């Protein structure tokens, strides 16, 4: 259980990429007072955690209802993760930048609105993170491993909230270059996890032998 929970936690942490959320978070809350910024961080992290947990609980059923096989979903999830990892390595963050620009263009100033969209969705609980929790739930073979996925989601939410609470000092200490370096390292590890997901899907479809 511990190994599975650790894998789930590492996957989600690298996907959510708390350090990488600092620039868009600061941009979206630039005009906020410190108290309002802290509230926005809390609402965003709680909402993202709840959404991820709901998808972990219902995602497998949803895809079964749609007629998607487990191997197909594992391969699709792995490919999505790999694309996200490539963007992180190449320092491409178009979704985040687009979300910030859209919020500014719309004049979104309400803490709740900004916290839910675009912070919680899609910056924190994006398509890759949602597909990952669903894939992890399909890989869980015991109740304890399933519980481990929810523990990993909760810990990811707590870590992200702590990071956003410390956004200002972290940005000053790491600087833009430091944040980019962290993002590239996380992207490299995430690419390896994504490839493993694809291999698991191919093995489940009996296209290749199981690779571990």
Secondary structure as UniProt FT lines:
FT   HELIX           2..16
FT   HELIX           18..28
FT   TURN            29..31
FT   HELIX           34..65
FT   TURN            66..67
FT   HELIX           70..89
FT   TURN            90..91
FT   HELIX           94..106
FT   HELIX           111..114
FT   HELIX           115..124
FT   HELIX           127..139
FT   HELIX           143..165
FT   HELIX           167..204
FT   TURN            205..206
//
